[in-house]
Structures are given as C-alpha cells and as structure tokens.
Amino acid sequence: MQQAVLTSIQPKAPAPDRQAAGERVAHRLKASVSGAIHTDPLMTYAWSGDASSYRLIPAVVVFVNSEDDVRAVFQAARAEGLPITFRAAGTSLSGQAVTDGVLAVLGDGWRKLTIHPGAEKITLGPAVIVAEANRALKKFDRKIGPDPASQATCKIGGVVNNNSSGMCCGVAQNTYHTMARLRIVLTDGTMLDSGDAESVAAFRKSHAEMLDQLQALHRAVMDDAELVALIRHKYRIKNTVGYSLNALVDYHDPLDILIHLMVGSEGTLGFVSEVTYNTVPEHPFKATGLIPFPDPQAAGRAIIEMANGGVQVTTGVTAAEYIERRALATVEHLSPMVPLLPWLTETSPAVLIDVTAPDAETLAREVAKTAALLARHGATHIDLSTDEHRSHELWDIRKGFFTSAGAARPKGSIMLTEDVAAPIEKLADFVVDLRSMLDEHGYPDAVIFGHALAGNLHFQMGDDFTKPGAAEKFDAFNRALSDLVSLRYGGSLKAEHGTGRAIAPFVEAEWGAKAYGIMQAIKAAFDPERLLNPGVLLNDDPKIHVKNLKVMPLADEIVDLCIECGFCEPACPSHHMTLTPRQRIAVTRERARLKQTGEDPARLARFEADFQYAGMDTCAACNLCSLRCPVGIETGTMILGERARRRGDTARSVAHFVADHRGAVESMMRGGVAVADMARKVVPAPAVEAITDTARRLTGRHVPRVSRALHHGPGTPKAKDNRQDPRKSGFPVPIAQTGRPSVVYFPACPSRMFGAPETHHQLLPTNQAMVTLLERAGFDVIIPEQLNGQCCGQPFQSKGFPQEAEKVGGMLMAQLNDLSVDGALPVVTDASTCAKHLQAVSGSAEVSDSAQFLVEQVLPNLSITQKLKIVAVHHNCSAQRLGEQPATEAIARACAEEIAVLTSVTCCGYAGDKGLFLPELNQHATRRVRDDIPPGCELGVSTVSTCASGLTERADLPFVGLASLLEWASR
C-alpha cells in the first residue's frame, strides 16, 4: 500500500509534450541568455520544490541575469505555450516559486546595491539577500523596513513580490509603504522605471489603454463605499491574500496604482528588476527579553496594550513575538532557554520582546514603562537585558522556529505552515480559538508563534500525505480555518507568506465576489495570456491546495528531518553551479523513492549517474550548511557516507596503500609541485597550464591541474632546539630544560607541501613562521619526529575512506598524546581543517588551531613593529565551524590598520584537492571575491594554505597564512 501511494502522489517528470516544449524553449534561449539552462531529469527535479509543501517539476530551468534575458524568456515561453515562474531564493511558503513550465532563476546579474547619500534610500537588485542590504546599512544605523525571519536567505525579489514583512516590520514598514521607486518588465517586454521621468512619459503613451483600465477599476472601487471600507479594514492588519487592492484606494494616478499592484503580486503581473527603498531607523540601543506568562489570555492582553492601537513605532516596544508553550518545548533544550525553565508551567506561553531607543537614557525609560506594563498583565519573570549576545541567541531561536519546529515532526512527514492574522484587539481570544481548532482537526502536535504586535500568528504541523485520508483531513482543516479567520474574526488567511497555491481557493471567500472580480480584472490587464505563474494567487480549482503535495520518503537518517527550507543555500560553494544542500537532499529522497517503488528504472539510472558529479564530486563537504540550518543538518556528512558506499574494492585498496605509504606520497606531491615551479621558470606559466589541462582532458581529470598560485612547500620546519619527548627529559611538565613553557606544534601536511606566493614583504612560510612566533613569544617548541607523511586523516575522510581516516588520524593522535604528556602540554596546528578533524579524533591531547592559540597565547607576548594599511580576511569553512572568526580578525587587526572580511566567499571551494581536480568549483565559489577587495589592499590571509592558493589565483591578490603575517608584523 505504501509503495502504491508513494508512486501515485509524487509528481512525475513533465509530460512528453511539455518536456518537448521545454527542450524547444532551451533551444531558443541557448544563444540569447547568459545563464545556464537545464532540461535534464536531475536538475529539473532539483529545482522542483521551494520551502512550501508543494512540488512541481519544471520543463526547463533557465538562469536570467538581465532585462534582455527576461524578454528572451517571455518570447520563448510564449512561442512554446509554457508558463513562466520567476524564482529568487525559493524560501516561498505557499507554493508560489514552483512550476511545471519555465522556471526562471535569478542569477548574479541582479545583485546591484547602491546606498544613496545619507543612507535615506537604498537601491537593490532582486537577487540581493535582505541581510546583505541591512549589513551595508548598519554603519548608518538604518535598515530596510521588511525584516522576514528568513532574511539571511531570502532575496529582495521575493520580498517585493510577496510584500514580506517580519518581526518588527508591522504594517507600516513593508515594501508597499517604504518603496520609493520600482523598475519592472511587463510581459510585452516593456520596461517601466517609476523613478525616471522619461520612462514614465513614454509608458503613459505606449500603455495608455492599460492605464485607462486601471483608472476605471479605481473609479469602480471608489464609487462603492462598502468595498472601500472592506479594503481599509483588511489592511489595518497584515494581509497578503490576493492582489494589493489598497493601491486602488490609496492612489489616484493609474501609474502609481500599477506600481503598487506589483507589490505582493507573486510574480503574476510582471518582473521586478530593481527597487529603491526608503530606509528606516535601526536604533543602536536595545533591550531584549523572553517573558513568560501564566496563560495565553494574559500574554494576549499584554500584547494588545503594547501594540499601541496598531500604530508602528521605532522607539519603545518594536517587536513582540508570541510563542506558545508547545513551541517552547521544541527548543527548551537550548542553552539560552535554561534561565527560563523554572518559570514555565505546562500552559505558559512566552513573549519575545524588543525595546529600542536612539540613546541609553531613552532606552532606560522605555524599559521601565514596558516592565510595568508586563507586570500589570501577570508576567511571571521580567528580564529585559541589553546583553547583545543574549539578544542574538534569543532571536536566533525565534528565527529558526520554522525549521526547528519542523524538525520535531515525525520523520517521513512534511512540514505544513500557515500564517494568519486577526485584528489586534481580538488577539487574546484568537490565540485560544486557533489552538482549539488545531486540536479538534487532528493536529495536536502543531505549534503556534508569531508577530503578535501585528495580530499575526504562524502555526506549523506535520503530516504524511502518503497515508490514506491525510489530504482530506488537511482540506477540511483549511476550510474550517477559512471560516474562523475570514468570517468569524475578519482577519487574513495569509498575513505575510503570500497567497500562492495554498490559499488561492479561499481568496474569494475572504474578500467576497466584488473584490475577487476586481482581482481577476487586474490579472487580465497585466497578463491577458496567463503567461506568468498561472494558478498562483487566483485559481479556479477548489482543491489546488491539496494537489502536488510533497512526500518525504526516508532516505538517510542524517537528513531525514530536513524540511527543505533552503536556509542552507547561501553558504554552499556549489550553489547555482550544480546542487545545493537542499537540492542534494531532495534528489536523494527521490532516488530513495524510485528504489522503493521500482518505478521508472531508466529515470533512476539517470539520476544515479548524474548525481556523481552534481551531487557528490562538486560537494565540498564543508558542512557550512549545518551552521545555517537551525537544527544543524550536515548534508556534507551525508555525501561523505555516499562516497564511502560508492567506493569499490580497487579504490579501497589504493587508499589502504596510500595510508601505509604516506611519506612517499607526500614527497612525491611536494616534488611534483616543485617540478611545476621550476618549469614555470623556463616555460611561460600559461604554457605549463595548457599542457597540464590537455593531460587532464585526456585522462578524464585524473591528472591534477597546475596553478600558477600553487608553489612547493617548505617541508618540515626547524626549531632552534627542538625539544625531546618531555617524558624523557626528566624535567617537570610544562616547563622544559630552559625553564620556558613548552608547546607541541604539528605542522599540517598542506603547510608542508604547499608554499605561499612570493610578496615584497619577504614573509616566512606558514610553518616556519609558526615556529618563529612561538619561540618569539617565549615557548620551547616540540615538533613530532619523522614528520614526513604524518596526517590527521581528513583527506581520507573527505574522499570516502573513513577506516583509513581513523587509522591515520589515530596514529598521529597517539604521537601527539605522547608528546603532550597526555594533554599536559598544549598542542597547536596551523590548518583549520586539520584542527577541526583532530578535535574529533579520540585522544587526551586537545588540539588548538593556530588562530585561537596565537590570539590567546602568542599575541599578548609580542610587540607589533609594523602594520599594513589594509588586509583582506578569509574565514575558511573549518575556521567558521570552530567559531574562530573573532580570533582571526583580532590577529588581522593587530597587523593592519583596517581589515576587509570577504563577504562574498563562504567556503572557497578548494576543498583539499578539489581546486586541483575540479577547479571550476573554486572558480565558482570565489567568482565575486574581487568585489570584496578594497583599493589599497595588497595582502590577504587565510588559515589553510590550499584555500590561500585558490584565493590568490581568483582574487589577483596574494593570500598568505595568518602566522606569516603576524611574524612579519612583530619582527
């Protein structure tokens, strides 16, 4: 039965006629768009889901980077009769970013970010991530108004098209109200820039008929007092159900109406290519508290008073997030929650509150007023703290509820999320009625939380749509929800997540026939061909909300709890090149389903073959995705397991041989790089690279490339007087014969094998610089004997040989245990990747990475004698996972007057030796790195030598080890 249900419910590949149309669209676009185009089964399936519970497999996926690309897609799709859906980050929660037609994905060409003088305005391209815009505005104490919980992932294009709001945004600071200018492309290819007088004048002439239609709709609405009253009532609270009908009431000029109708239109009216926001204040003084209440009614009454009658404020209580007790239970194991546990009963909700002000004195007054209000309404524990770290911790918990609550669902089920609002004065009763309805309809595990100042509540629950009756239960629940929210409370079925497919069947029930007719006329005026995102926002199918639902078959216990939210994607170096963590998981689930059902073996075979490169070879396995995931899912670990399972006997035999002959392999590799170095002195570097590239093509990439940025390494460093094993010295530990403290230093194999680029600063190689620094700071340095071939084991782990990794790492750790006298002496290494791996190897020695040890034990004992003007800083993926960013930046600041942290690079994609065998991954991951290098910067630092090599090549700037820079600065 389960197999039959899985086979029937999961979307199939596009029908042959639609698939053929997708191929024809691809053929038409091949010469006219600059981005990648995909029609193969693997990549189209990878793009079949967004963060919602819906899945549709596109006939073709095309990356667009310019308005000309958009026009070409319009023409090609129209010619082949396929609809178009535009996609930004794919964090859409109502199914508005999926299609079985043409999926047009925003590429790098839409990343414009321009701050206007005084930072009162900011112009953004639709591919800019919200958090990037706010990071650029932070130094001006400004931000954009919309602040969705997904702001570290979601992009401006999605924010405009969904009129997204968020924690503090309320109603007044969304895109509709803070937009100063919009640039759009309509389906006929016309561009309109509302901030350009010439563009506006030309549009008024060319599209007079369309503007007349909008003017007529405006008059029809304004002549109907009942309809005007309904529209004004609906937009007192958050509301993203249907089109933005308030544009027909708020504006009289049809061009203004047109521009504001685009906001919240979910890609159904045109394409937004640029937006200018009026920024809002981001007060620097803030107090945060997670305040428990005895029951939901008490919390609701307190929020009603804090809401200030629905008037948005920038001083005082700017955010109040209601979190019911069942939601708190999913996160109460986290350390920031521990102080609250004594105050939580079985029924206690809590409210996460921000109080903000422009100065400390005003903040103190506002905190006192808020504390008194909370006490009046029965808050059981009031702690409004100005501790910035605690504030970040609490808000990270709240922002991660979408995923952390989703991870609490049973494995194999999908996460369902809804987003409703009621008039703020009814909030206390609304919370209670919503909870009762969830329980009555069979969703007792659902959790409720939300932006309560705006009367906005989110709730999440899990269900498995492979089970008989699950879809019918969900349908009945949605109809009851529509009655509760729209009719009984006069609220919004979608407050901020957009209508999408989820609520499209209920738009008329919420708005009534007259308003719904106006919406249909709007769609006809903009898109009479129904070319753009048909079925989203308006849909005649009363059951569309329970069709094309995802299934989540169990595939790998490491990732089974993933809800495919996409929060991980910005951290992935292969994002927009091959697959992202979310897509690797989705494809792995589909492979598991095809294996389980036996359905379509040819498609499964194609998936298995294509997944090798797209899913495995180009995965850096850096696990930075886990840092973005609120529940820490390590997709890279899943891929490592897959690599291990795919290794055959021959590969395992080779790995076993290499593990037993590590010294010879290291010598051979160092020798090979040295030969390449010498060759470049005789033959021009491009010629050497051309020769090796030819060899790579002939051998199927089995020959490593030769990069002009990669140089042979220094081998084993020498200390002045390398101390003998402390166990044999006869001296107390940690003081050796000299009376100075001792440290065990393991020069990592990348630092031994690969050298740094030459600079005019005459820097020492990383490992020699480490020895010099340690001695300069007063340490006796103990270096393992017979260092050639010593390895932490991480290279074996990353290639899918866990047994060899354990063996090699265990041998090294045994030696480090001895040298450190079972951990009595500190142990330090110079590569973040090695430090991260060794910390997971069993042993008594605690291995520190160079950044942490240098900042804590070495830097305080040095005198800085010279500084650079500015230095670029790269945070390697292992350094990020070790939380070393503050240490790395502290050392860089000690060596330079200014630092420039690379913001466009997460993992650089070099990934051990992938930079040699798959250089396209490194090239893609660092494609925007030159934008991060400010004028006057002549040097960069990284904590791994191979990463430094890749960055040197891609940034046209020498990157060196952290120790090399610090040694120079303290000479």
N, C-alpha and C positions, 0 to 999 in steps of 0.2 A: 504493500500500500504506500509506504513512504517513498519508494522508488518511483511509483507511478505519479504521485503528487509532485515530486521534485521535477519530473520530466515535463509535466503539463504546465506548471506555474512559471517556470523560468523562461524569460524571453528567448526566442530562438534568434539565429542570425537573420538579418534582413531578408525579406522575400526576394526570390531571384530577380524580379523586375525592379525592385527598389535597389538591390545590390548592384544591378547593372547600371541603373541611373547614377548611383554613387560613383561607379567607375568612370562614367562619362563626365560627371562633374569634375572628377580628379583630372581627367584628360584635358578638359577645357581650361582648368586652372594651372596646369603644370608650368606654362610659360608666362603666366601673368601674376602669380603671387610669390612672395619672397620666402614664405614659411613652408614647413613640412606638410605633406599630405599623406593620409593613411586610409587605406581601404581594406587592409588585411584583417583576418579574424581576430588576431591577438590585440592589436592596437585599437580597433574599433570597440572591442569588448572592454578594454582598459578604460575607455572614455564613456562607458555606458551608464555610470552612476554618479550622482552628486551626493551631498550629505543627507539627502532625504531618503525615504523608504521606497523610492521608485527606481526602476531600471529600464532604459530603452537603448538598444544598440544602434548607433548611428550608421548610416550607409557610407558616410565619408567624414573624416575629421581633417580640417584644414586650419593651419595657424595663420592668422592675419596680423599684419604689422603696420598697416597704413590705411588711410581712407580709400586709396585706389584698390587695395586688396579687398576691402569691404564691397566696393562697387562691383569688382570682378565676381565675387561670391554671389551677390544679388543676381547678376546676369546669368551666371552658370546654373544656379539653382532654379531660377525662373525657367530657363530653357529646358531643363530636365524634369520640371514638375516636382521638385523636392522642397520641403520647408527648411527654414534656417533657424537655428538657435545659437545665440552668442553665449560664450562662457568665459567668465573671469577666473575666480578661484575655485568655483564648484563647491562652495560651502552652503549653497541654497538648501533650504529645509522643506520646501514644499513641492519639489519636482520641477522647478522652472528652468533648470540648466541641463536637462537631458532631452534627447530627441532620437527618432529613428530616421531622420533626414540628414541634413548637413549640420554638423557641429563645428562652428567657427570659434576657435580658441584664441584668446588674446595673447600675442607674443610680446617680445621685448620692445617692440616699436612704440608701445603705448605707455612708457614709463616717464613721461615728462613730469617734472616737479619744479615749479618756479614760485618762490616766495616774493611777493610784491613788497615795495618799500614800506617799512613799519610793521610788516607781517600782519596787516589787517586783512589781507587777502592771500590766497594761495591757489595757483592753477595746477591741476593734476590731470594726468592721463589715466584712462580707465584700468590700466594694469598696475598702478601703484598700490601697494599694500597700505591699509589705513595706518598701521603702526609706524610705517616709514614716514608718512606725512607728518604724523604727530611728533616723531623723533626730530624731524627737521625744524619743527616749530617750537620745540621745547625751550630752547635758549631764549625765545622771545616771550615765554610764559603765555603762549597761545596754543590752540589746538583746533581741529575741525569739530563741528558740532556732533555728527554721528559718532557713536562710540560702541559699536556692537561687541559682544563678548568674544567674537571670532576675529577681532581687529588685528591680531598678529598674523592672520592668514588671509582674510577676505580682502577684496580689492575694490577700488573706487567704482569701477563699472557696475559691480553688483550692488554696492551701497546706493548708488543713484537709482538704478533700475528697480530696486526693492524698497526705496525710501527707508532704508535701515535706520534704526535708532540705537538704543542700547541702555547702559546703566544710568548715565547721568543726562542723557540727551533730552528725555521727555518729549513733548510735542513741539516745543518752540525751536529746538536746535537741530531738527532733522534737515535733510538735504532740501526739501521743499521750501523751508523757511530761511535757510542760510545760503542758498545758491545765489551767486551774483551773475553768473553767465554760464551758458551751456552751448556746446558745439555738437551738432548732430548730423547724421547722414540718413536721409529717408530712402525708402525702397526704390525710388526712381533715380537714385544716385545723387540727388541734390544735397549740397552741404549748406547748413544754416548755422551761422555764428551769431548768437543773440547779442554779443558784445561788440560786434563790428557793424558800423552804420551802413557801409556799402553792401555787406552780405544781407542785412535786414531789408534794405531798399530793394535789392534785386529779388529777394524772396517774395516780398509783397507783390511784385509784378508777376513773377513766374507762377506763384501759387495762390493767386487771388481767389480762385474757386474754393480751394481748401480752407482758406481763412474765412471766406463767407460762410462755409458750412459750420465752422466753429463759432462764428458770431451768431448764427441762427440758433445753435444749441445753447449758447449763453443767454440769449433772449428768452428761449423757451423755459429755461430753468428760472431765471429771474422773474418771469411772469407767474410763476407757481409758488406762492408763499409757503405752502405746505412742504414742497420739495426743498426750498431754500432752508427752512427750519430744520428739516431732516439732515441736510448736508452739514449745517453748522453744528448740530448736535453730534453727528458721527465723528467730527474732527476735534471735538473737545478732548477726546482721549486718543490714544494711539490707534491707528486704523490703516491697514494696508489691504483691505478687502476691495477688490475691483479697482477701477481707474480712479485717479485723484480728482473726483468731482468738485472738490473745493476750488479747483482752478477756475471753474465756471462761475463761481460766486465771488472769489477774491479779486479777479481781474476782469477788465473790460476790453482791453486790446486783445484781439484774437491771437496775435503773435505771442504775447505774454501767456495767454491760455495754453497755446501749443507747447511752449517750453515747459510749463509746469505740469501739463499732462504727461510729458515724457518721464517725469519723476514717478517712480513706482509702477511703471508700465510693464516691467518684467520682460523687456526685450520684444514686446509685441507690436510696437509702433515705429521703431527706428533704432539706429545705432548711436550711442553716446560716445563721441571721440575725445571729449575734453570737458572739464568742468572747472569753474572758478568758485571757490567758497569764500564767504565772509567768515573769517576765523572768530573764535570765541575765547574769552579769558580762561586760562588754566592757572588758577591761583596757586602760588607755591606753598601756602601754609594749609595743612590738612590734618584732621584727626579722624581716626577710623576705629570703629568698634563693632563687634558681633554681639548683639544684645539679645539675651533670651527673655521670653515672655511666658507666663503660665499657660496660656491657651491662644488659639488663633484669633478669637474675638478681641482680646486685649491688644495683640500686635496690630490687628487691623485698625482699631480705634486710634492707636498712636500714629500709625501711618497716615490716616485721614487728616489728623491735625498737622503733621509735618508737611503734608502735600501743599499747604498754603492755598487751598482752593483750586489747585491745578495750575497755579502760576509758577513758571520756571524761574529759579533764582540761581545766581552764581556765587552768592555769599550765604552761608548758613548750611542747612541740610540739602546737599545736592544729589544725594543718592540714598535710597533705602530699599534694600533687596530683601524681600520676604523669602524665608527658607523654612519649609515645614519640617517637622520632626523626622519624618521618614526620609527626607532628603539628607538631613544632617547625619542620619545613621550610616549613609554610604561613604561619609568622609570622616567620621569621628575617630578613625584610627590614625589620622594625620596629625603630626606634632602641633601645628597651630591650634588645633581643636582641643588639646588636652586641658588648658586652663578653664574651658567652658563646661567640661563634662559634669562637674559637681552641681551645676545649676540647671541641667537638662533633665526633665521628667519624661515620662512616656508620651506626653502630649505637647511638650514645649517646642514651639517654633522659635526661630531667632531672626533678627533683622540686622543685616549688614549695613552700617550707616557711615557715610562720609560727611564730615562738616568741613567746609573750606572757607578761606578768607584771604584777603590780599596782604594781611600783616598779622603778626603774632598777637597783638592786643585785641584786634577784632576777633581772631580765632578764639581766644580765651572767653570772650563774651558769648560767642555763639555756642561754644561747647557747654557753658554753664546753662544757657537757655535750653539747649537740647536735653541735657541731663535732667533738668527739672521736668520737662515735658515727658520724658521716658518714665521717670519716677511716678508721675501722676497717673500713668496708664498701667502701672504694675510691673514694669521691667524688673526682673529678679537679680540682675547683675549688670551694672553700668560701668563700662571701662572704655572711654574714648581716648585712644592713645595717639600721640604724634610720632611714634616709632615708625619710620618709613619702611623698615624691613618687615615689621609685623603687618603693616598695611598691605604690602605687596603679597605676603603669604596668604592673607585672608582673601584678597581679591583674586589671586590665582586659583584658590579653591572654588570661588564663585564662578569664575570664567570657565573653569573646567567641568562644571556640573553637567553640561551637555554630554560630555564623554564619560566622566566618572560615574554618573548615574546610569548611563547607558551600559557601562561595563558591569553593572550589578545585575543586569538581566540574565536569564538562563542562556547558556551557550546554544547556538543554533537559531536563536530568535533574532528578529530585527528590532531596532530601537525606533519607536514611534514618538514624535514630538508634536505638540500643539502649542498654540501661542494665542491667548485670548486677552481681552481687556473689558473692564466694566467701569462705569462712572465711579470716580474715586470715593464719593460719599457712600457707595454701596459695597465697598471693598470687604468689610468685615463679614457680611453675610455671604458675599460671593465666594470667599475662600471656603467657607463651611459647605455651601451647596455644591461647589465643584468637587470637593473631596468625597462627598456622599455619592455623587453621580459616578465617579470613577469606581468606587467600591461596588455600587449596585450593578454596574455593567461588566464586572469580572476583571477589573484591573486594580486589585488591592495593592500590588507592588509599585504602582505609579507613584511618582514623587512630584511635588509642586514647589516651584520657586519663581521668582520674577521681579521685575522692575516696578515695585509696588507704588512708588510715588506717582506713576502714570496709570495706576489701576491695571497694570499689565502683569499677567501671570503666565508662566510656562509650566507645562507638565509633560512628563515622559513616562512611557511604559514600554514593555517589551511584549512581542507576540511572535508566534511561529506560524506563518501563513501556509506551511505545508500541512498543518493539522486541519482536519475537517471542521468546518464551522467558524474558523478564525476570521476569515474575511467577512462573513455575515455578521459576526459579533462586532467587528470594527465598524462596519456600515451602520449598524443600529446605534452604536455609541456616537458616531458622528452626527446622526440625525437628532439624537437627544441633546447633544452638545449645541447644535444649531438652535434648538428651541430654548435651551437655558440661556445662552449668551445673547442671541439676537433678539428673541422675543421677550423673555422674562426680564432681562437686565438691560436691554437696549445697548448692548456692547458690541465688540468687534470679535469676529471669529478668527481673524488674523490681525494681531496688533503690530507686528514688525517683521514677521518672517516672509511676507508676501503670500499672495493667493495661490499661485501655482496650480498644480493638478489637485492638490489636497482639498482645497476649499472651493474650487471652480463650480461644482454643482450646487453650492449653497449661497452663491453671490446674490441671486435674485431673491431668495428667501430673506436674506438680511436687509437688502436695500429696497425691495419692492419692485413692482413691474415698471413703473415710470422711470426710476433711476436706472434700472437694468437696461431699458430701451435706450437711454442716453448713452450708456457704455457701449452698446452694440453700434450705435451711430458713430461714436469716436473711433472704434476699430475700423469701421468702413471708410471713414475719412482718411485715415493714415495708411491703411493696408487693405485695400479692397480685394486683393488677390489672396488674402490669408497666407501670405508668404512667411511671415515672422511668427515663430513659436505658436502655431495653432494649437488650440486645446488648453493653453495656459491662460489663466485669469478668466476667460469666458469659455464655457464648454457645455454643449447641449446633452452630453452623455451623463445621466444622473448617477452612474456607477463608476465614473472615471477615477474617483478617489480610492477605489479598491481594485484597480486594474494595474498591471505592470508593476506589481509589488516585488521587492527584492526577496530572495531567500538567502539564508546564511548557512550553508552546509558546513559542518565541522571539517576543517582541513588541516590545521596544525595548532596544537594547544598553546603555542606561543602567541598566536594572533587571533584565536577564535573569538575573543571578546571585542575585537575591533568593530566599531560602528561605521567605519568608512567616512569619518567626518572631514578628513583632509587637512587637519591641523598640522600634520607632519610634513606636508609637501614643501613648504618654503625652505626647509633645512636640507632637502635631498639634493645632492650634486647632479643626479641624472634627471631631475625634474625638467620637463619639456624637451628632454633629449630622447629618453626611452620610456621607462616607467618610474613612478613614484612609489613610496611605501604603500599608500592606499591602493594603488593600482596593482602592485605586486600581490597584495592580499586578495583583492577582488579576483584576479586571474587565477590565483592558487585555489580559491574557493570554487571557481568554475571548473577547473581541472579536476578537483575532487568530486564535484557533482557528476561530471561526464564519466569519470571512472566508476562511480557508484551506480549510475543508471545504465551504463553501457550504450547510451545514446550517442549517435554521430561520432563513431570512432575516427573518421577522417579528420574531423574538426579537432578532436583531442590530439591526434598525432601532430597536427599543425601547431597547436598550442604548445605542446611539449618541445618541439623543435625550435620554435621562435622564442620561447621563454629562456633558452640558454643564453642568448646574447642580451635581449632586452631586460630580462628579469634577473639574471644571475651574473653574467660577465660584467655588466655595467653597474652593478650594485657595489658601492664602495664598502658596504657592511660596516659603516662608521657608527651606526646606531644613533646618530644625532636626531633621527626621527623620534626616538624614545624621550628625548628632552622636550619635544614639542607636544608629545602625547600626554594628556592628563593622567593616564593610567600606565604610562611607561612601556608601551608595547615596543619590543625590539624586532623590527622587521629584518634588520641585518642579521640577527641571530637565526631567524627562520631561514634566511638564504644560506648562511653557513651550514646549517643542517642539511639543506637540499644539496649543496655542493658535496658534502661528505657522502650522501646517499648515492650521488651520481658517479662517484669515483670508482673506476674499475680496478681489477687486480693489478694491471700493469702500472697504473698511476700510483697505487698504494706502494708497490714495490720500489718505484722510483723515489717516492717520498721517504720510505724507510732507508734507502741507500743514502739519500742526501742527509737525513738526520744523523746517520752514522759517520758521515764524512764532511761535516760542516766546515772544518778548517780548510780543506781542499777547495770546497765550493766558494768560500769567502775569498781565498787567494785568487781563484780563477776570475771571480767577478771584479775584484779590485784590479787585476791585471788587464781584464777586458776594457775597463773604463780608462785605465792608463794608456792602453794602446790607442784608444779613440782620441785621447788628449794629444798624444804625440802625432797622430795622423792629421789632426787639425792644424798642427804647426807646419806641416808640409803641404797638405792639400787643403784648399779652402773649405771652411766648415759646411757650407751648403752642399758641396760635392760629397763630403763624407755622409751627410744625412741622406742625400739622394741614393747613395749606394746601399745604405742600410735599409732605406724604405723599399727599395727594389727587392732586397733579400727578404724583407717581411712579407711582401706580396707573394713571392714565390713559395714561401714556407707556411702560408696561412697564418701569419702573425706570430709564428713561433720564435722568431728572432726579435730581440728587443731593439727598439729604436735607439739612435744615438742623438742625444740632445746637447746642443752647444752650452746649455746651462748646467749640465751634469759633469762633474770633474772627479778624478780619482781621489780617494780619501787618504788620510794621514796614517791609517793603521793604528797600532797600539800606542797610546801616548806614554810619555815617560815622566814620572815624578822625580823630584830632586833626589829623594832617597826613599824609594818605595818600601814601606814598612813590611816586615814579615808578618806572618799569621800571628795575631795577638795571643792566641792560645799558647804559642811557643816563645813569646817574648819574655815571659817572667815578670812583666810589669802589670800593674793593675789596669783594668779597663774602666773608662775610656782613655786614660792618659797613657801614652806610649813612652818610649825611651827619652824623648825630647822634653817631656813634661807638657806637651801640647795635646789638645784633643785630637782624636783620630776619626776619620770618616772613610767608609768603604765606597769607592767610586767605580761603578760599572759603565764603561764607555760602550754605548749601544752599537750594534753592528751597522746601522745606517751611518752613524757618525764616523765609524772606522772605514767604511767602504767608499763613502761619497764625500767629496770635499765641497767647500763653499766657493762661490765666484770670487774672482780677484777684484779688489777695490783699492783705491788710493789710500785707504786708511791702514793698510798692512795689518789686517785682522788675523788673529790666530785661528786655526781650525777649532771647531767646537770642543773636541775632547781635550786638546792641549790647553785651550782657554779655560776649561773647567779645572784642570789640574792647577794652572797658574792662579786662578781665583781662589781656589780652596786653600792653597798654600799662602797666598797673599792675605787671606782672612785669618790665618793662624792655625790651620789644620794640618795634621800629618795625613797624607793620602795613601790609602791602601787600595791597590788595583789588583784584581784577580790575575794569577799567573796563567800562562798559556791561554791568552785571551782570544787568539785567532779561532773562530768557529763558535765561540760562546754566543748563545742566542736565547732570548726569552721564550721563544716558541710561537710568538704571534704570527709570523709569516705562514707557518704550517696551519694554524687555526683558520686564517683568512682564506686559505686555499682548499679547506675542507678535509684536513687531516688532523682531527682532534687528538688521536692517540700519539702521533709524533709530536704534536704541540705539547702535550702533557709530559711526554718523556724528556724532550729537550728543555722545556721550562723547569721541570723538576730537577734536572741535573745542575742547571745554573743556580737555582734557589738553594740547593744543598751546599754549593760552594759559598754562596752569599751568607747562608746561615753560619757556616764555619768562620768566615772572615769577620762577621759582625759579632761573634761570640753569642750566637743565638739571639740576635737582636739587641745586644747591649750597645753596639756601635750603630750610628746612623748609616743608612745605605742610600745612595743617590745615583740616578742615571740621567742621561741627557736627552732622551727622546720621550715625548709624552706617550706615544703609542706603547713603548716598552714598559714605561712605568705603570700605565693602566693595566697592561696584561699581567705584569709581575705581581701587582697587588691582588690579583685573583688566584695566584699560584700558592698552594699551601706551603707554609714555612713560617719560621719565627722572625725572620728579618722583615722589617717594614721598609719598603722601597719608596722613596720620595722622588718626584720629578724635579728636574733642575729648577724650574721656575719657583716652586714653593720653597725649596731649600735655599736657593740664592737670596730670595727676598727676606727670609726669616733668619738665616744663619750666616750669610756672607755679606750682603749689602750693608748691614749695620757696622761691619768691621772694615769698611773700605772708605777711602777718600776719593770722591769724584773730582777728576782733574781737568776733564774736557767734555764738552757736550756737542751733539749735533743740533742743528736748527730744528729739524723735524724728522721723525722716524715713523714708518708705516708698521702697523702691528697686525699680524695674522694670528687668530686663535685656532690652532689645529683642533680637529674633531676630538681627539683624546683629551686634549687640554680642556676643552669645553665640558666633557663628561667628568673630568676631575674637578671642575669648578675653579680652574686656575686663572681665569680672566683677570681678576684683580691683581694677582701676583705678577703676571706677565706685564700688565700695564704699569704697575708700580716700578718695575725694573726699567721699562722703556722710558718712563718719565724721569727717572734718575739719570738717564743717559742722553736725554734730548729736551729741548725747551718746549716742544709740543709733540704730541703723538696723533697719528691718524689711524684709527682702527678700521680695518677693512670691513665694510658693512655689506658688500655685495657677495662676499665669499663666506660660505659656511664651511663645509668640508671642501677642500680644494680638488678632490677627485683624483689625487695622485695615488692614494690608497696602496701604499707599499710599492709594488712594481707595476701597478696599472698604468702609471704615467709612462712606462716604457713599452708595455704591450698593448694598452688601449689609450693612447694619448688623447683621443677625442673626448674622453670623459673629463680629463684635466682641463682641456681647452674649453669645454662647455661650462664647467663649474666656475671657471675664472674669466668668463667672457666679458664681464663688466668691471674687472678689477682695476683697469686703468682709470676709471671714473673715480675710484677711491683714493688715488694718489694725488695729493695737493702739490701745487707748484713749490719748488724749493726742496722737495723731499728727495734725498739721494740714497736712502738705505731703508730696508725693511727687515723685520725679524720674524722668525717662526721658531717653534720648539721641536721641529722634526726636520732633518736635513733634506729628505726627499720632497717634503712639502715646500721647503725653501727653494729647491731646484725648480719645481714646477711653477712657483710664483715668479721666480726670476725670469723665466722664459716668457711667461704670459704678460707680466707687468712691465717688462723692459726696465726693471729696477732690481739691483742685486738684493736678494734676501739672504740673511745670514742667521746663525744661531744666536740665541739670547746671550749665552755665555760669551761669545765672541765680541758682541757689542759692549757688554759690561766690562770685560777685560780691557778693551780699548779706552773706555771712559774712565777707568780707575788706574791707568798707568802712571 
